[in-house]
Amino acid sequence: MTRSFPDLLADVRVVIKGAGDLATGVAFRLWRAGFPVIMTELSQPLAIRRAAVFAEAVYAGKVVLEGIEARRVDDPAQAEAALQAGVLPVLVDATPAAIAALRPEVIVDGIMAKRNTGTGITDAPLVIALGPGFVAGRDVHAVIETSRGHYLGRVLWEGAAQANTGVPGEVGGQSHKRVVYPPCAGIFQSAVTIGTLAREGDVLGHVDGVPVLAPTSGVVRGLLHDGLPVVPGLKIGDVDPRGIVEHCFTVSDKALAIGGGVLEAIMTHLSGQRRIP
């Protein structure tokens, strides 16, 4: 009997390392397209766009983002059960042994560490990485460009993505000034919620009692989870000067573009247009 296209996709299991902003865009695109997706995360994710990332399931137990339910699971067997129930699993175990137990056809490194933290080209039949820190054809099979601009979301089968500049991408005319950093080392506690409209200088939270101030006016699009230790230079929040509250609760445009690149890479591989040795 000839199998339908959706049936064939059901055999192409994708494991995404990381469940932050960009990794969530990848999971969103692939899940909607019919791929079985499992995400892995740390026990205390540092994702700040908590209202629009699947990493929040680690803290909340489960989240629903644009109609997709994600659930925290703690071992590969629970991940299998979640998939069977039509729920996207977020596995709190990113060890190589746990990932291997999931038997992925595709691995996507969406950790966004700006360096390779242990992903190898032999880890799965198709290995894809997001952004800088990887060389396609050496570390992984394909790299997806993550820098804003003309090449965002493009699939690179050779070479590397643009180097990390350390400069946040421009949103609403703001770059550095839209990012919230801690004033000192300590434990972060928020004073507002995601979706709050803030003015420059408003108190967004505290680090060991020291106020964290809004660097510009706009909507608070992201804030680190309460109770986490922070150090100067760590990104703990994001103020979107465009001020559109609805954007805080949906997958970002950048993440969707990168997710589209991953989808293209997988379909190119499956169609045989790019044969992996």
Residue, then its C-alpha position, 0 to 999 in steps of 0.5 A: m500500500t502506498r503511504s501518504f505524505p503525512d504518514l512518511l513525515a511521522d517517521v522523521r523524528v526531530v530532536i531540537k536541543g534548546a527550547g528558547d525563542l529561535a528553537t521554538g520557531v523551529a518546533f512550531r514550523l515543524w510540528r505544524a508541518g506534521f513532523p514529530v518533534i521532541m525538545t530538550e532543555l536544562s532544568q532552569p532555562l534562561a529564556i526571557r520570552r517566556a510567554a512565547v517559548f516552549a521552554e516555559a513548560v519546564y517551569a509551568g509543567k505545560v504551556v499552550l502556544e498558538g494552539i500547540e500544547a507542550r509538556r515537561v517530561d523527565d525521561p525518554a519514555q515520558a517523551e514517547a507517551a507525550l508524542q502518542a498523546g499529540v503533545l510536544p514533549v520538552l525533555v529536561d535531559a539534554t545528555p547525549a544518552a537521552i538524545a540517542a534514546l529518542r532515535p532521531e532522524v534529525i537533530v537541530d542544535g538551537i541552544m544559541a550558545k554562539r559555539n558548539t557545545g557538543t553537537g556532532i555531524t554523526d549524531a543523526p542522519l541529518v544534523i542542523a545548527l542555528g547560527p554561528g559557532f558551527v561549520a556546515g560540512r564539518d560540525v553539522h550537515a547544514v547551518i541556518e543563518t540567524s542574523r537579521g537582514h537579507y540572509l536571515g533563514r537561509v540554509l548553508w550546506e557549506g561554511a558558517a553563518q555570519a559571526n556574532t557581533g555582540v550587537p542586538g538586532e534592531v527592533g523598532g529603531q532600537s538595538h542595545k537600548r531595548v535589551v535589559y541587563p542586571p545592574c549587579a550579580g544576584i537573584f532576579q525578581s520581577a516587578v512587572t509581567i510580560g505584556t506590560l507597557a513601560r516607560e524608560g526608567d520604570v522599575l521592571g524588577h530587582v536584583d538583590g534589592v537593586p532596581v532593574l530599570a527599563p532602558t527604553s519605552g515600549v512593551v515588556r516582551g521578555l523577562l527572566h524567570d523569578g529566582l534565578p541567579v544573574v550576573p552583569g552582561l546576562k540578558i534578563g529582559d527585552v523591551d520592544p519599542r513598537g509597543i504591540v502587546e500581542h507580539c509578546f504572546t506569539v512566535s517571533d518573526k525572526a524565529l519563524a523565518i529560521g524555522g522555515g530554513v530548518l523545514e527547507a533543509i529537512m525537506t531538501h534532505l528527504s527529497g534527495q536533492r542534497r544527499i548526506p554521505 
